[in-house]
């Protein structure tokens, strides 16, 4: 699946199984490309303890990863304004 709608559908379906962890790995997200170019991926997580693991997994697979902040005061700015 491609695009935000496909990713959203996939994540919603996966969440129904109540997994302990879901990783959504998208390398060409527009804001990440603007910040890092197409040479690196951005890691955005609400579980900061996972950042080193994500970076290491990227290196092992040939993908360079840089962590982005995701602090509580970002929550409002990240809310979607599009209808569901």
C-alpha positions in Angstrom: 0.0 0.0 0.0 1.2 3.5 -0.7 0.4 6.9 0.8 -1.0 8.0 4.1 -4.4 6.3 3.7 -2.9 2.9 2.9 -0.5 3.3 5.9 -3.3 4.4 8.2 -5.5 1.4 7.1 -2.6 -1.0 7.6 -1.7 0.4 11.1 -5.4 0.3 12.2 -5.6 -3.3 11.1 -2.4 -4.2 12.8 -3.5 -2.5 16.1 -6.5 -4.7 16.3 -4.2 -7.6 17.3 -3.0 -5.6 20.3 0.7 -6.0 19.6 3.3 -4.8 22.1 5.0 -2.8 19.3 4.2 -1.5 15.9 6.9 0.0 13.6 5.9 2.1 10.7 9.0 2.7 8.6 8.5 5.3 5.9 11.6 6.7 4.2 10.1 9.3 1.9 7.7 11.2 4.2 7.7 14.7 2.9 8.8 16.5 6.0 11.7 14.0 6.5 12.8 14.6 2.9 12.7 18.3 3.5 14.8 18.0 6.7 17.1 15.2 5.8 17.0 14.8 2.0 16.4 11.3 0.5 19.7 10.0 2.0 18.4 9.5 5.5 15.2 8.4 7.3 13.7 10.1 10.3 12.8 8.2 13.4 9.8 9.6 15.2 8.6 7.7 18.3 6.8 8.1 21.6 9.1 5.5 23.1 12.5 7.1 23.2 14.1 3.9 24.6 13.6 2.4 21.1 15.5 5.1 19.2 18.9 3.3 19.5 17.4 0.1 18.3 15.8 1.8 15.3 19.0 3.5 14.4 21.0 0.2 14.7 18.4 -1.6 12.6 18.7 1.1 9.9 22.5 0.8 9.9 22.3 -3.0 9.6 19.9 -2.7 6.6 21.9 0.0 4.9 19.5 2.8 5.9 20.8 5.9 7.8 18.3 7.0 10.5 18.2 10.3 12.4 15.9 10.8 15.5 13.3 13.5 15.5 11.9 14.9 18.7 8.4 13.9 19.8 7.7 15.8 23.0 4.2 16.2 24.6 3.9 19.8 23.4 3.9 18.5 19.8 0.7 16.5 20.2 -1.7 19.4 19.2 0.4 20.2 16.1 0.4 16.6 15.0 -3.4 16.2 15.1 -4.9 15.6 11.7 -7.3 18.3 10.5 -8.7 16.1 7.7 -12.0 14.3 8.2 -11.8 10.6 9.1 
